[in-house]
């Protein structure tokens, strides 16, 4: 599902620097949870609202989605979350090792063509970056509606240094440290199963 381009998004982001985190300043934030691919921001905003003692950073490369997220942060007067408007592939290598409390991947682009496999956010190169930046004992939590991406991710994990904590083929959404995304709400209304992986850095 593509998001229609909104010309107001980029000016809004530029105007509301209070909710933005420039990617080259991300290491100034401490003890944060990272969501890669924040979409329109429902998950990020609700996690921040419902877990006020934690700090969250969302990362989004689509300017329109980033605009929607920034707008939600501003209008919700959220002070424990920031948005990075950038591509994860460019930002992750600059994040300090063992500095992130946890990572969320919610309904990432499945990149279904085989030649695009390296772009998938659960490819081995991305998993290596996640392992490097996560603190010991921290978790990577991945949700998707795409069965092929889910099974691909399980196969990649066989050669990963992560410990597999959970592989759920029909996640009910009842984890208290979780929120439903915009996509997830639509999929659940359609009766489509949600797949979830939880990985832990040992």
Secondary structure, 3 states (H helix, E strand, C coil): CCCCCCCHHHHHHHHCHHHECCHHHHHHCCCEEEEECCCCCHHHHHHHHHCCCCEEEEEECCHHHHHHHHHHHHHCCCCCEEEEECCHHHHHHHCCCCCEEEEEEECCCCCCCHHHHHHCCCCHHHHHHHHHHEEEEEEEEEEECCHHHHHHHHHHHCCCCCEEEEEECCCCCCCCCCCCCHHHHHHHHCCCCCEEEEEECC
